[in-house]
């Protein structure tokens, strides 16, 4: 049995109609899912596209911005918090703080600094993170 290499005119018309119909149905379904297009939506999108992008800080500038924000926060006065640049807009906080509340304040303050997208809060709480548990501190003799 030998296959034909070309489609007939009727087959081309049938396949073209099927493709156009499928595209039309997909377009209608997509428009229902995404929502209607209105002049307000188009103008809003155009306005957002025309606005300049906010400047992105380098990683070291991000760490400096967070350090300045932490020093300006009066509730964090006298607490040494190290800020490490991880990536552009991402910093890590390290050090010891007296309470969980201070840890949370430091994290929120760092995240509110301009240009910061993410904060890795590695601050440890004194009295919680520095205590060893009695059961963990037991030594066992494993000599032969």
C-alpha positions, 0 to 999 in steps of 0.5 A: 500500500502506497501513501499519497504525498499530497493532500487534495483540495478538499482535505486542505480545506477541511484541515484549515477549517478545523484549525481555524475553528479550534483557534476561535474556540480557544480564543473565546475560552481564553478571553472568558478566563482572562477577562474582558479587555476595556479601555481602563485596563489597557490605559492602566497597563500602558501607564505601568509600562511607561513608568521607569523601573525602580533602581535595583541596588547592588548586593553590597548597597543592599546590605548597607541600606539594611544596616542603615535602616537597622541603626535608625530603628530605636528598638534595635539600639545597642544590638549588634546585627551583622548584615550580609549581602546574599544577592541583589535585593537579598540580605541575611541578618546574623547575630544575637538578640534578646527576644523573639520580638526583637528578632521579628522587628529586625526582620521587618525593618530590614524588609522595609528598606528600599530595594530589599526583596527578601531577608534571610533572618538568621538572628539567634535569641539569647536564652533559647538558641544558646541553651543545650538540652540536658538529654542532648548533653549526655555523653556516652562511652563508645570505647571498645 
